[in-house]
Amino acid sequence: MKTIAIIAHDGKKPEMVQFLNEHREILDSANVQIIATGTTGSKTEAAGYKVEKLLSGPLGGDAQIAARIAEAKVDMVIFFRDPLDKHPHEPDIFMLMRLCDVQNVPLATNPATARLLIKGLI
């Protein structure tokens, strides 16, 4: 079973749910476990997905996902970031992205890249 971590900044949460819905068939057939930061997880759960919800990003959820990446418990990260807004938890975001590079974990920060990663599950 593959574990996919999903994170979306506030303005990108609807886009994340839409993305997941567009790829529901692949996600269902690939036998994946989804983990998410708090609010992203709640929105994803409301769309009918089974999700392990962690803390909200600003409250440590990004750091929790980063810790799982460091422990080799995450196979892929989809993080729809809002690059035009400031985020108080920016250090946690950079840590998560750095750990993806260190641990060689695929990271998508936009739908185009995420589509390529999801298609790799087939």
N, CA and C atoms as an extended XYZ file, in Angstrom:
366
Properties=species:S:1:pos:R:3:atomname:S:1:resname:S:1:resid:I:1 pbc="F F F"
N         0.840       -1.178        0.000 N   MET     1
C         0.000        0.000        0.000 CA  MET     1
C         0.889        1.247        0.000 C   MET     1
N         0.578        2.178       -0.874 N   LYS     2
C         1.300        3.447       -0.964 CA  LYS     2
C         0.608        4.480       -0.076 C   LYS     2
N         1.410        5.328        0.552 N   THR     3
C         0.880        6.418        1.355 CA  THR     3
C         1.137        7.732        0.639 C   THR     3
N         0.052        8.472        0.409 N   ILE     4
C         0.135        9.774       -0.231 CA  ILE     4
C        -0.252       10.828        0.796 C   ILE     4
N         0.606       11.820        0.972 N   ALA     5
C         0.294       12.949        1.840 CA  ALA     5
C        -0.251       14.075        0.976 C   ALA     5
N        -1.371       14.653        1.402 N   ILE     6
C        -1.931       15.793        0.674 CA  ILE     6
C        -2.026       16.998        1.611 C   ILE     6
N        -1.683       18.133        1.042 N   ILE     7
C        -1.710       19.395        1.762 CA  ILE     7
C        -2.177       20.445        0.757 C   ILE     7
N        -2.994       21.389        1.205 N   ALA     8
C        -3.413       22.482        0.327 CA  ALA     8
C        -3.613       23.739        1.159 C   ALA     8
N        -3.018       24.808        0.704 N   HIS     9
C        -3.280       26.084        1.360 CA  HIS     9
C        -4.754       26.439        1.175 C   HIS     9
N        -5.253       27.337        2.004 N   ASP    10
C        -6.689       27.623        2.041 CA  ASP    10
C        -7.309       27.882        0.668 C   ASP    10
N        -6.684       28.717       -0.137 N   GLY    11
C        -7.240       29.031       -1.451 CA  GLY    11
C        -7.144       27.890       -2.453 C   GLY    11
N        -6.422       26.839       -2.100 N   LYS    12
C        -6.215       25.713       -3.014 CA  LYS    12
C        -6.972       24.450       -2.595 C   LYS    12
N        -7.675       24.492       -1.468 N   LYS    13
C        -8.376       23.298       -0.988 CA  LYS    13
C        -9.451       22.802       -1.970 C   LYS    13
N       -10.280       23.702       -2.523 N   PRO    14
C       -11.256       23.212       -3.517 CA  PRO    14
C       -10.574       22.575       -4.733 C   PRO    14
N        -9.448       23.141       -5.143 N   GLU    15
C        -8.702       22.588       -6.278 CA  GLU    15
C        -8.167       21.193       -5.949 C   GLU    15
N        -7.752       20.989       -4.693 N   MET    16
C        -7.268       19.669       -4.269 CA  MET    16
C        -8.393       18.641       -4.331 C   MET    16
N        -9.552       18.999       -3.790 N   VAL    17
C       -10.684       18.058       -3.806 CA  VAL    17
C       -11.090       17.753       -5.246 C   VAL    17
N       -11.124       18.771       -6.086 N   GLN    18
C       -11.452       18.550       -7.499 CA  GLN    18
C       -10.432       17.612       -8.144 C   GLN    18
N        -9.154       17.834       -7.850 N   PHE    19
C        -8.095       16.980       -8.395 CA  PHE    19
C        -8.298       15.528       -7.966 C   PHE    19
N        -8.549       15.320       -6.685 N   LEU    20
C        -8.755       13.953       -6.187 CA  LEU    20
C        -9.962       13.312       -6.848 C   LEU    20
N       -11.047       14.069       -7.002 N   ASN    21
C       -12.249       13.528       -7.640 CA  ASN    21
C       -11.976       13.150       -9.097 C   ASN    21
N       -11.174       13.942       -9.785 N   GLU    22
C       -10.839       13.638      -11.176 CA  GLU    22
C       -10.004       12.367      -11.292 C   GLU    22
N        -9.330       11.985      -10.216 N   HIS    23
C        -8.451       10.812      -10.236 CA  HIS    23
C        -8.905        9.726       -9.271 C   HIS    23
N       -10.174        9.766       -8.904 N   ARG    24
C       -10.724        8.815       -7.926 CA  ARG    24
C       -10.517        7.366       -8.370 C   ARG    24
N       -10.745        7.084       -9.637 N   GLU    25
C       -10.624        5.709      -10.136 CA  GLU    25
C        -9.199        5.178       -9.939 C   GLU    25
N        -8.219        5.995      -10.264 N   ILE    26
C        -6.817        5.578      -10.086 CA  ILE    26
C        -6.504        5.388       -8.610 C   ILE    26
N        -6.933        6.341       -7.794 N   LEU    27
C        -6.665        6.252       -6.352 CA  LEU    27
C        -7.305        5.015       -5.741 C   LEU    27
N        -8.538        4.723       -6.147 N   ASP    28
C        -9.224        3.542       -5.616 CA  ASP    28
C        -8.547        2.252       -6.058 C   ASP    28
N        -8.141        2.193       -7.313 N   SER    29
C        -7.552        0.948       -7.823 CA  SER    29
C        -6.106        0.760       -7.369 C   SER    29
N        -5.439        1.839       -6.992 N   ALA    30
C        -4.027        1.750       -6.606 CA  ALA    30
C        -3.840        1.383       -5.139 C   ALA    30
N        -4.938        1.252       -4.397 N   ASN    31
C        -4.857        0.852       -2.994 CA  ASN    31
C        -3.924        1.779       -2.209 C   ASN    31
N        -4.289        3.071       -2.169 N   VAL    32
C        -3.467        4.057       -1.480 CA  VAL    32
C        -4.086        4.466       -0.150 C   VAL    32
N        -3.227        4.857        0.755 N   GLN    33
C        -3.645        5.455        2.014 CA  GLN    33
C        -3.374        6.943        1.879 C   GLN    33
N        -4.346        7.769        2.260 N   ILE    34
C        -4.180        9.216        2.195 CA  ILE    34
C        -4.035        9.758        3.604 C   ILE    34
N        -2.984       10.561        3.806 N   ILE    35
C        -2.854       11.326        5.041 CA  ILE    35
C        -2.882       12.795        4.645 C   ILE    35
N        -3.366       13.639        5.545 N   ALA    36
C        -3.517       15.047        5.197 CA  ALA    36
C        -3.424       15.924        6.431 C   ALA    36
N        -3.073       17.172        6.178 N   THR    37
C        -3.171       18.149        7.251 CA  THR    37
C        -4.659       18.367        7.546 C   THR    37
N        -4.954       18.907        8.712 N   GLY    38
C        -6.303       18.953        9.262 CA  GLY    38
C        -7.430       19.386        8.357 C   GLY    38
N        -7.421       20.634        7.925 N   THR    39
C        -8.544       21.152        7.147 CA  THR    39
C        -8.599       20.524        5.764 C   THR    39
N        -7.449       20.317        5.149 N   THR    40
C        -7.427       19.632        3.854 CA  THR    40
C        -8.026       18.238        4.008 C   THR    40
N        -7.680       17.558        5.097 N   GLY    41
C        -8.230       16.234        5.360 CA  GLY    41
C        -9.730       16.259        5.561 C   GLY    41
N       -10.226       17.254        6.263 N   SER    42
C       -11.677       17.367        6.487 CA  SER    42
C       -12.426       17.582        5.181 C   SER    42
N       -11.897       18.442        4.328 N   LYS    43
C       -12.531       18.690        3.019 CA  LYS    43
C       -12.482       17.429        2.153 C   LYS    43
N       -11.383       16.704        2.226 N   THR    44
C       -11.225       15.473        1.449 CA  THR    44
C       -12.169       14.403        1.978 C   THR    44
N       -12.281       14.309        3.276 N   GLU    45
C       -13.195       13.353        3.905 CA  GLU    45
C       -14.644       13.651        3.510 C   GLU    45
N       -15.000       14.932        3.476 N   ALA    46
C       -16.353       15.334        3.084 CA  ALA    46
C       -16.666       14.945        1.641 C   ALA    46
N       -15.614       14.797        0.831 N   ALA    47
C       -15.793       14.383       -0.569 CA  ALA    47
C       -15.873       12.861       -0.700 C   ALA    47
N       -15.825       12.147        0.430 N   GLY    48
C       -16.013       10.699        0.396 CA  GLY    48
C       -14.760        9.865        0.468 C   GLY    48
N       -13.643       10.457        0.797 N   TYR    49
C       -12.385        9.712        0.891 CA  TYR    49
C       -12.095        9.344        2.335 C   TYR    49
N       -11.430        8.221        2.512 N   LYS    50
C       -10.936        7.837        3.829 CA  LYS    50
C        -9.571        8.499        3.999 C   LYS    50
N        -9.429        9.284        5.055 N   VAL    51
C        -8.230       10.095        5.243 CA  VAL    51
C        -7.795       10.029        6.705 C   VAL    51
N        -6.496        9.905        6.904 N   GLU    52
C        -5.946       10.075        8.246 CA  GLU    52
C        -5.596       11.550        8.384 C   GLU    52
N        -6.325       12.237        9.256 N   LYS    53
C        -6.119       13.678        9.426 CA  LYS    53
C        -5.117       13.937       10.546 C   LYS    53
N        -4.162       14.808       10.237 N   LEU    54
C        -3.185       15.252       11.214 CA  LEU    54
C        -3.578       16.663       11.646 C   LEU    54
N        -2.701       17.359       12.328 N   LEU    55
C        -2.981       18.729       12.739 CA  LEU    55
C        -3.086       19.646       11.530 C   LEU    55
N        -3.706       20.779       11.720 N   SER    56
C        -3.721       21.821       10.702 CA  SER    56
C        -2.277       22.240       10.422 C   SER    56
N        -1.995       22.642        9.196 N   GLY    57
C        -0.631       23.033        8.818 CA  GLY    57
C         0.010       24.033        9.774 C   GLY    57
N        -0.652       25.172       10.036 N   PRO    58
C        -0.052       26.164       10.928 CA  PRO    58
C         0.126       25.683       12.367 C   PRO    58
N        -0.595       24.634       12.740 N   LEU    59
C        -0.499       24.102       14.103 CA  LEU    59
C         0.441       22.906       14.212 C   LEU    59
N         1.161       22.591       13.117 N   GLY    60
C         2.143       21.523       13.164 CA  GLY    60
C         1.902       20.379       12.202 C   GLY    60
N         0.829       20.429       11.425 N   GLY    61
C         0.528       19.347       10.490 CA  GLY    61
C         1.595       19.152        9.420 C   GLY    61
N         2.143       20.265        8.915 N   ASP    62
C         3.224       20.162        7.930 CA  ASP    62
C         4.427       19.456        8.545 C   ASP    62
N         4.718       19.786        9.795 N   ALA    63
C         5.851       19.166       10.492 CA  ALA    63
C         5.581       17.679       10.744 C   ALA    63
N         4.317       17.326       11.043 N   GLN    64
C         3.989       15.912       11.242 CA  GLN    64
C         4.217       15.117        9.959 C   GLN    64
N         3.804       15.676        8.834 N   ILE    65
C         4.026       14.994        7.560 CA  ILE    65
C         5.524       14.921        7.274 C   ILE    65
N         6.255       15.992        7.548 N   ALA    66
C         7.710       15.987        7.344 CA  ALA    66
C         8.361       14.880        8.171 C   ALA    66
N         7.892       14.693        9.396 N   ALA    67
C         8.447       13.636       10.247 CA  ALA    67
C         8.208       12.264        9.631 C   ALA    67
N         7.043       12.058        9.061 N   ARG    68
C         6.746       10.761        8.419 CA  ARG    68
C         7.598       10.562        7.167 C   ARG    68
N         7.877       11.656        6.473 N   ILE    69
C         8.768       11.557        5.317 CA  ILE    69
C        10.154       11.122        5.790 C   ILE    69
N        10.639       11.729        6.864 N   ALA    70
C        11.958       11.386        7.405 CA  ALA    70
C        12.018        9.933        7.858 C   ALA    70
N        10.881        9.393        8.285 N   GLU    71
C        10.807        8.001        8.733 CA  GLU    71
C        10.499        7.035        7.588 C   GLU    71
N        10.493        7.528        6.361 N   ALA    72
C        10.205        6.726        5.161 CA  ALA    72
C         8.809        6.107        5.207 C   ALA    72
N         7.840        6.853        5.725 N   LYS    73
C         6.457        6.374        5.810 CA  LYS    73
C         5.525        7.052        4.813 C   LYS    73
N         6.089        7.867        3.912 N   VAL    74
C         5.304        8.560        2.888 CA  VAL    74
C         5.950        8.283        1.538 C   VAL    74
N         5.121        7.908        0.557 N   ASP    75
C         5.624        7.569       -0.773 CA  ASP    75
C         5.508        8.710       -1.776 C   ASP    75
N         4.623        9.680       -1.480 N   MET    76
C         4.378       10.769       -2.418 CA  MET    76
C         3.710       11.909       -1.668 C   MET    76
N         4.036       13.150       -2.056 N   VAL    77
C         3.403       14.324       -1.452 CA  VAL    77
C         2.792       15.170       -2.557 C   VAL    77
N         1.535       15.519       -2.367 N   ILE    78
C         0.866       16.472       -3.248 CA  ILE    78
C         0.530       17.676       -2.379 C   ILE    78
N         1.146       18.800       -2.683 N   PHE    79
C         1.039       19.993       -1.863 CA  PHE    79
C         0.678       21.171       -2.763 C   PHE    79
N        -0.618       21.490       -2.827 N   PHE    80
C        -1.054       22.625       -3.634 CA  PHE    80
C        -0.828       23.894       -2.815 C   PHE    80
N         0.284       24.553       -3.124 N   ARG    81
C         0.693       25.750       -2.404 CA  ARG    81
C         0.108       26.998       -3.058 C   ARG    81
N        -0.075       28.015       -2.253 N   ASP    82
C        -0.457       29.319       -2.776 CA  ASP    82
C         0.791       30.192       -2.743 C   ASP    82
N         1.497       30.307       -3.873 N   PRO    83
C         2.761       31.029       -3.876 CA  PRO    83
C         2.602       32.546       -3.791 C   PRO    83
N         1.365       33.038       -3.894 N   LEU    84
C         1.138       34.483       -3.883 CA  LEU    84
C         0.721       35.006       -2.516 C   LEU    84
N         0.726       34.156       -1.510 N   ASP    85
C         0.309       34.557       -0.173 CA  ASP    85
C         1.411       34.218        0.819 C   ASP    85
N         1.452       34.944        1.925 N   LYS    86
C         2.419       34.649        2.980 CA  LYS    86
C         1.793       33.660        3.952 C   LYS    86
N         2.627       32.794        4.511 N   HIS    87
C         2.148       31.776        5.436 CA  HIS    87
C         3.033       31.798        6.677 C   HIS    87
N         2.416       31.908        7.857 N   PRO    88
C         3.216       32.000        9.085 CA  PRO    88
C         4.039       30.746        9.374 C   PRO    88
N         3.641       29.626        8.792 N   HIS    89
C         4.348       28.365        9.036 CA  HIS    89
C         5.296       28.024        7.880 C   HIS    89
N         5.777       29.058        7.194 N   GLU    90
C         6.688       28.875        6.061 CA  GLU    90
C         7.909       28.013        6.402 C   GLU    90
N         8.512       28.153        7.590 N   PRO    91
C         9.654       27.276        7.905 CA  PRO    91
C         9.294       25.790        7.869 C   PRO    91
N         8.085       25.446        8.323 N   ASP    92
C         7.654       24.044        8.271 CA  ASP    92
C         7.473       23.590        6.829 C   ASP    92
N         6.962       24.475        5.990 N   ILE    93
C         6.760       24.152        4.576 CA  ILE    93
C         8.104       23.871        3.905 C   ILE    93
N         9.070       24.734        4.155 N   PHE    94
C        10.395       24.534        3.564 CA  PHE    94
C        11.057       23.260        4.083 C   PHE    94
N        10.850       22.958        5.374 N   MET    95
C        11.404       21.734        5.944 CA  MET    95
C        10.803       20.512        5.243 C   MET    95
N         9.494       20.529        5.041 N   LEU    96
C         8.815       19.415        4.376 CA  LEU    96
C         9.366       19.235        2.956 C   LEU    96
N         9.493       20.317        2.234 N   MET    97
C         9.990       20.233        0.861 CA  MET    97
C        11.451       19.767        0.832 C   MET    97
N        12.257       20.245        1.762 N   ARG    98
C        13.657       19.815        1.837 CA  ARG    98
C        13.746       18.325        2.131 C   ARG    98
N        12.908       17.838        3.042 N   LEU    99
C        12.937       16.413        3.378 CA  LEU    99
C        12.494       15.546        2.204 C   LEU    99
N        11.574       16.050        1.389 N   CYS   100
C        11.209       15.309        0.168 CA  CYS   100
C        12.441       15.134       -0.713 C   CYS   100
N        13.233       16.189       -0.838 N   ASP   101
C        14.455       16.095       -1.641 CA  ASP   101
C        15.473       15.158       -0.998 C   ASP   101
N        15.661       15.289        0.308 N   VAL   102
C        16.639       14.458        1.018 CA  VAL   102
C        16.261       12.979        0.943 C   VAL   102
N        14.984       12.686        1.119 N   GLN   103
C        14.511       11.296        1.159 CA  GLN   103
C        14.083       10.772       -0.216 C   GLN   103
N        14.220       11.608       -1.246 N   ASN   104
C        13.857       11.209       -2.607 CA  ASN   104
C        12.379       10.823       -2.720 C   ASN   104
N        11.523       11.642       -2.114 N   VAL   105
C        10.073       11.431       -2.157 CA  VAL   105
C         9.491       12.365       -3.212 C   VAL   105
N         8.744       11.837       -4.174 N   PRO   106
C         8.145       12.690       -5.199 CA  PRO   106
C         7.226       13.744       -4.566 C   PRO   106
N         7.352       14.982       -5.043 N   LEU   107
C         6.595       16.115       -4.524 CA  LEU   107
C         5.998       16.892       -5.678 C   LEU   107
N         4.686       17.049       -5.662 N   ALA   108
C         3.999       17.865       -6.667 CA  ALA   108
C         3.435       19.094       -5.966 C   ALA   108
N         3.694       20.259       -6.515 N   THR   109
C         3.172       21.484       -5.919 CA  THR   109
C         2.130       22.164       -6.804 C   THR   109
N         1.736       21.490       -7.870 N   ASN   110
C         0.684       22.023       -8.738 CA  ASN   110
C        -0.024       20.852       -9.421 C   ASN   110
N        -1.232       21.090       -9.929 N   PRO   111
C        -2.005       19.988      -10.532 CA  PRO   111
C        -1.319       19.304      -11.711 C   PRO   111
N        -0.584       20.040      -12.530 N   ALA   112
C         0.068       19.418      -13.698 CA  ALA   112
C         1.066       18.359      -13.260 C   ALA   112
N         1.874       18.676      -12.271 N   THR   113
C         2.859       17.711      -11.774 CA  THR   113
C         2.166       16.589      -11.009 C   THR   113
N         1.157       16.926      -10.254 N   ALA   114
C         0.419       15.906       -9.493 CA  ALA   114
C        -0.213       14.873      -10.430 C   ALA   114
N        -0.731       15.331      -11.577 N   ARG   115
C        -1.307       14.394      -12.548 CA  ARG   115
C        -0.282       13.366      -13.003 C   ARG   115
N         0.933       13.829      -13.265 N   LEU   116
C         1.990       12.913      -13.697 CA  LEU   116
C         2.314       11.897      -12.606 C   LEU   116
N         2.376       12.346      -11.351 N   LEU   117
C         2.672       11.422      -10.255 CA  LEU   117
C         1.555       10.409      -10.075 C   LEU   117
N         0.311       10.861      -10.124 N   ILE   118
C        -0.832        9.953       -9.933 CA  ILE   118
C        -0.863        8.921      -11.063 C   ILE   118
N        -0.581        9.329      -12.270 N   LYS   119
C        -0.578        8.379      -13.395 CA  LYS   119
C         0.527        7.340      -13.224 C   LYS   119
N         1.552        7.681      -12.470 N   GLY   120
C         2.617        6.721      -12.181 CA  GLY   120
C         2.174        5.607      -11.249 C   GLY   120
N         1.013        5.745      -10.623 N   LEU   121
C         0.481        4.707       -9.742 CA  LEU   121
C        -0.147        3.555      -10.521 C   LEU   121
N        -0.450        3.822      -11.796 N   ILE   122
C        -1.143        2.803      -12.606 CA  ILE   122
C        -0.217        1.637      -12.875 C   ILE   122
